[in-house]
Amino acid sequence: MKIFNLKLLAGVSAVAAVLISGCDLPPQDTVQRGYRGTGMEAVYSPEALEEIIAANQVPDAIPAVSAEGPKARDIYQNVEVLGHLSVGEFTRLMAAITQWVSPEQGCNYCHVPGEGFEEDTLYTKKVARVMIAMTQNANQNWGAHVGDTGVTCYTCHRGNNVPEQVWTIGVAPRHASGHVHQMQNVAHQESSVFASLPIDPFTPYLLEDGVARDQGNTALPQGHVASIESTEQVYSLMMHYSDALGVNCTHCHNSRAFGSWEESSAERVKAWHGQQMVKSMNNDYINPTNDWLPAYRQGPLGDPQKVNCATCHQGAYQPLLGANMLADYPNLGSLAPASSDPIEEAVEAMEEMVEEAVEAMESAGLEQDDPTIGEAH
């Protein structure tokens, strides 16, 4: 009997050890991030924090070069989004992007050996051109989310051809015929953080114009009506937010009034802008590249691999823990200025010269008509 009890105790201990190994052992670190007494604090495991720090190191910046000198568009052919840079700046940025996106393939990831660099033979070059413009647009027009820190190609790629965290439109798993799969209760889906929630919360809110709101502003439903299905989709999206940033709900929400914007942290507003920014990226930049993509770069339904919160954040509440790589690569900070037609520039210059000449003649005529001119005073 004693031997049986010892074996049972050993078995229970082994099971407990396995279960505990999946949890973060105390002590935990907490940081107050909102109103006291509302539970608005971040909880961190020191061990997990060490892993996050190690995974968010940035490469050394390539030494800066002068912005003076000939422009890339005047020296090279078929330079569209970076033609306004000096040759030195252009070459430096190309070297950095190669390091960030294709460190193994090098320049050959976008260019065919033996061909001129101006050729658009590979789809990767055409996609890269759009992605550069997308990055510049994020830094120029979405400061409400990216702030002064901004983003670079490395923010998402981290040395990979395709960022590790991307998504395509969800497809229901195999299920019994005659039944409609509700796209949930699928335990192995990382998109819903392995919960029973809907497995595709991205299409309604990061691609389409779904309203991520569960609560109404009136006692009875008026205007926006949240169904059980849409509510579960919002919950799944919020799970993604939390997992992607490595935070809990109180990073954005006040635990006593989840729906109140006035009592939420500023991070909630920033997250809203982030959702709109990601939607713009997917629709305005990524989807248009689908015509160039090979099948292995598309999802099961033939759509391109799109971005979500995890694409940039990758488990950190700030991408790369707030490292400001944009300061080292300011050429990604704004879109290229609109280029004008040389003929139009010449006409405008001629018009300015004519206007100046007319003004000079009119001024001289007024002086000659002045009776006081030439009188002694």
C-alpha positions in Angstrom: 0.0 0.0 0.0 2.8 2.4 0.9 4.6 1.6 -2.4 1.4 2.4 -4.3 1.0 5.7 -2.4 4.6 6.6 -3.2 4.1 5.8 -6.9 0.9 7.8 -6.9 2.6 10.7 -5.2 5.5 10.6 -7.7 3.1 10.5 -10.6 1.1 13.5 -9.3 4.3 15.4 -8.7 5.5 14.7 -12.3 2.2 15.9 -13.7 2.3 19.0 -11.5 5.9 19.8 -12.7 4.8 19.6 -16.3 1.9 21.9 -15.7 3.9 24.4 -13.7 6.6 24.4 -16.4 4.1 26.1 -18.7 3.7 29.0 -16.3 5.9 31.9 -15.4 7.3 31.2 -11.9 7.3 34.0 -9.4 8.4 36.6 -8.6 6.9 38.8 -11.3 7.7 42.4 -12.0 4.8 44.9 -12.2 4.8 48.4 -13.7 1.9 50.9 -12.9 0.6 52.1 -16.3 -2.7 53.7 -15.4 -5.0 54.8 -12.6 -4.3 53.4 -9.2 -6.8 50.9 -7.9 -8.0 49.8 -11.3 -5.4 47.1 -12.0 -3.9 49.1 -14.8 -0.4 47.6 -14.5 1.8 45.5 -16.7 3.0 42.2 -15.4 6.4 40.9 -16.6 8.3 37.7 -16.1 12.0 38.5 -15.7 12.9 35.4 -17.7 10.5 36.2 -20.5 11.7 39.8 -20.5 15.2 38.7 -21.0 14.1 36.7 -24.0 12.2 39.7 -25.4 15.3 41.9 -25.0 17.5 39.4 -26.7 15.1 39.1 -29.7 14.8 42.8 -30.2 18.4 43.9 -30.7 19.1 46.0 -33.8 22.0 45.8 -36.2 24.7 48.4 -36.2 23.9 51.3 -38.5 26.0 51.7 -41.6 28.0 55.0 -41.4 26.1 58.0 -42.7 27.0 59.6 -46.0 26.6 63.1 -47.5 23.3 64.2 -49.1 25.3 66.3 -51.5 26.2 65.2 -55.0 24.4 63.8 -58.1 20.9 62.3 -57.5 20.3 58.6 -58.0 17.7 59.2 -60.7 20.2 61.2 -62.8 22.8 58.4 -62.6 20.8 55.2 -62.5 17.8 54.1 -64.6 14.4 53.1 -63.3 14.8 54.5 -59.8 11.3 55.5 -58.7 10.8 55.8 -54.9 14.4 56.7 -54.0 15.5 58.7 -57.0 15.6 62.0 -55.0 18.5 60.7 -52.8 22.1 61.3 -53.5 24.0 58.4 -55.0 25.7 57.9 -51.7 22.5 57.9 -49.7 20.9 55.6 -52.3 23.7 53.1 -52.2 23.8 53.1 -48.4 20.1 52.5 -48.1 20.2 49.6 -50.6 23.0 48.0 -48.6 21.0 48.4 -45.4 17.8 46.9 -47.0 19.8 44.0 -48.3 21.1 43.4 -44.7 17.6 43.6 -43.3 15.7 41.5 -45.8 18.0 39.2 -47.7 21.3 38.8 -45.9 21.9 35.4 -47.4 20.9 36.0 -51.0 22.3 39.6 -51.1 21.4 41.8 -54.1 20.4 38.7 -56.1 17.2 38.5 -54.1 15.8 41.4 -56.2 18.2 41.5 -59.1 19.2 38.9 -61.7 22.9 38.4 -62.0 24.2 39.6 -65.3 21.2 41.9 -65.9 21.2 45.6 -65.4 20.0 46.7 -62.0 17.3 48.7 -63.8 15.5 45.6 -64.9 12.3 44.6 -63.1 12.6 40.9 -63.9 12.0 39.5 -60.4 8.8 40.1 -58.6 10.7 40.8 -55.4 12.1 44.0 -56.8 8.7 45.3 -57.7 7.3 44.3 -54.3 10.3 45.9 -52.5 9.6 49.2 -54.3 6.1 49.2 -53.0 7.2 48.2 -49.5 9.7 51.1 -49.3 6.9 53.5 -50.2 4.6 51.8 -47.6 7.3 52.4 -44.9 7.8 56.0 -45.9 4.1 56.6 -45.8 3.8 55.1 -42.3 6.5 57.4 -41.0 5.1 60.5 -42.8 1.4 60.1 -42.3 0.9 57.8 -39.3 2.8 59.6 -36.6 -0.2 59.1 -34.3 0.8 55.5 -34.1 4.5 55.2 -34.9 5.5 58.5 -33.3 9.0 59.9 -33.8 10.5 56.4 -33.5 9.0 55.3 -36.8 9.6 52.1 -38.6 12.1 50.7 -41.1 12.2 47.5 -43.2 14.0 45.8 -40.3 11.1 46.4 -37.9 9.2 43.7 -39.6 11.7 41.6 -41.5 14.4 41.0 -38.9 16.7 39.4 -41.5 13.9 37.3 -43.2 12.7 37.6 -46.8 9.1 37.6 -45.5 8.3 38.8 -41.9 7.7 35.9 -39.6 4.3 37.2 -38.5 2.0 37.6 -41.5 -1.5 36.3 -42.3 -3.8 35.4 -45.1 -7.6 35.1 -45.2 -8.7 32.2 -43.0 -10.1 29.0 -44.4 -12.3 26.8 -42.3 -10.7 23.4 -41.3 -12.1 20.2 -42.5 -15.5 19.4 -41.0 -18.5 17.1 -41.4 -20.4 17.6 -44.6 -23.8 19.3 -44.2 -22.6 21.5 -41.5 -21.4 25.1 -41.7 -18.1 25.7 -39.9 -18.3 28.7 -37.7 -14.5 29.4 -38.0 -14.0 28.9 -34.3 -13.4 26.2 -31.6 -10.1 25.2 -33.4 -7.5 24.7 -30.7 -4.4 24.8 -32.9 -4.9 28.3 -34.4 -2.3 30.9 -33.3 -4.3 33.7 -34.8 -6.8 33.4 -32.0 -4.1 32.7 -29.4 -5.2 29.0 -29.3 -8.6 30.0 -27.8 -12.0 28.8 -29.0 -12.7 32.3 -30.5 -13.0 32.9 -34.3 -9.8 32.0 -36.1 -9.9 34.9 -38.5 -10.3 38.2 -36.6 -8.1 40.0 -39.1 -10.3 40.1 -42.3 -13.2 42.1 -40.7 -11.0 44.7 -39.0 -7.5 44.8 -40.6 -8.8 44.4 -44.2 -12.5 45.4 -44.2 -14.3 48.2 -42.4 -15.6 46.3 -39.5 -16.3 48.3 -36.4 -14.5 46.7 -33.4 -17.1 47.7 -30.8 -19.2 45.6 -28.5 -21.0 48.1 -26.4 -23.7 50.5 -27.4 -24.1 54.1 -26.2 -27.8 53.7 -25.4 -30.0 51.5 -23.3 -31.6 49.9 -26.3 -29.7 49.0 -29.5 -29.5 51.9 -31.9 -27.2 52.3 -34.9 -24.3 50.0 -34.3 -25.6 46.6 -33.2 -23.1 44.0 -31.9 -24.1 40.4 -32.5 -22.7 37.5 -30.5 -20.6 36.6 -33.6 -19.1 40.1 -34.0 -18.5 40.3 -30.3 -16.5 37.1 -30.4 -14.5 38.4 -33.4 -13.7 41.5 -31.4 -12.6 39.4 -28.5 -10.4 37.4 -30.8 -8.8 40.5 -32.2 -8.2 41.9 -28.7 -6.5 38.6 -27.8 -4.3 39.1 -30.8 -3.5 42.7 -29.7 -2.5 41.5 -26.3 -0.4 38.6 -27.5 1.3 40.6 -30.2 2.4 43.3 -27.8 3.1 41.0 -24.9 0.7 43.0 -22.6 -2.6 42.4 -20.8 -5.9 44.2 -21.4 -5.1 47.0 -19.0 -2.4 48.2 -21.2 -5.1 50.1 -23.0 -8.3 49.7 -20.9 -9.4 50.7 -17.5 -10.5 47.5 -15.8 -13.6 49.2 -14.2 -14.8 50.7 -17.5 -13.6 48.8 -20.5 -15.7 50.8 -22.9 -14.9 54.3 -21.7 -12.4 56.1 -23.9 -12.1 58.9 -21.3 -10.9 56.5 -18.6 -8.6 54.5 -20.9 -4.9 55.0 -21.3 -3.4 56.9 -24.2 -2.3 53.6 -25.6 -5.9 52.8 -26.6 -6.0 55.8 -28.9 -2.6 54.8 -30.3 -3.9 51.2 -30.9 -7.0 52.6 -32.8 -4.7 54.6 -35.1 -2.6 51.4 -35.5 -5.6 49.4 -36.6 -6.4 52.1 -39.3 -2.7 52.2 -40.4 -2.5 48.4 -40.8 -5.8 48.4 -42.8 -4.3 51.0 -45.1 -1.1 49.1 -45.5 -3.0 45.9 -46.5 -5.4 47.6 -48.9 -3.3 50.4 -50.4 0.1 48.7 -50.6 0.1 44.9 -50.1 -3.0 43.8 -51.9 -2.0 45.6 -55.2 1.2 43.5 -55.3 -0.7 40.3 -55.6 -0.6 40.3 -59.4 3.2 39.7 -59.2 3.3 37.1 -56.5 4.0 33.4 -57.2 1.6 30.9 -55.6 3.9 30.0 -52.8 3.7 33.6 -51.6 -0.1 33.5 -51.4 -2.6 32.1 -49.1 -5.0 29.1 -49.8 -7.5 31.6 -51.3 -4.9 33.3 -53.5 -4.5 36.4 -51.4 -1.1 38.0 -50.4 0.5 37.6 -47.1 -0.6 40.7 -45.1 0.4 42.4 -41.9 -1.1 42.6 -38.5 0.1 43.9 -35.1 2.5 41.0 -34.5 4.3 41.8 -37.8 6.0 44.8 -36.2 5.6 44.2 -32.5 6.6 40.5 -32.3 5.8 40.2 -28.6 7.1 43.6 -27.5 4.9 46.5 -26.5 7.0 48.7 -28.7 8.6 47.3 -31.8 12.3 46.7 -31.2 11.6 48.0 -27.6 11.5 51.5 -29.0 14.9 51.5 -30.7 14.9 54.5 -33.1 16.4 53.1 -36.3 14.7 55.8 -38.3 17.1 58.3 -36.9 19.9 56.4 -38.6 18.0 56.1 -41.9 16.0 59.3 -42.3 15.5 58.6 -46.0 12.7 56.3 -45.0 11.0 59.1 -43.0 8.9 60.5 -45.8 7.7 59.8 -49.3 9.7 61.0 -52.3 8.7 64.5 -53.3 6.5 64.6 -56.4 8.8 64.9 -59.5 7.8 67.5 -62.1 8.2 67.6 -65.8 11.4 69.3 -67.0 9.4 71.2 -69.7 7.0 72.4 -67.0 9.9 73.6 -64.9 11.4 75.5 -67.8 8.1 77.2 -68.6 7.6 78.1 -64.9 11.1 79.6 -64.8 10.5 81.6 -68.0 7.2 82.9 -66.6 8.9 84.0 -63.4 11.6 85.8 -65.5 8.9 87.6 -67.6 7.0 88.7 -64.5 10.2 90.0 -62.9 11.0 91.9 -66.1 7.5 93.4 -66.3 7.7 94.5 -62.7 11.0 96.1 -63.3 9.7 98.0 -66.3 6.6 99.2 -64.5 8.7 100.4 -61.6 11.1 102.3 -63.9 8.1 103.9 -65.7 6.6 105.1 -62.4 9.9 106.7 -61.5 10.1 108.6 -64.8 6.6 109.9 -64.3 7.3 111.2 -60.8 7.7 115.0 -61.1 9.9 115.1 -58.0 12.6 113.0 -59.7 15.7 115.2 -60.4 14.7 118.1 -58.2 17.2 119.4 -55.7 16.2 119.1 -52.1 
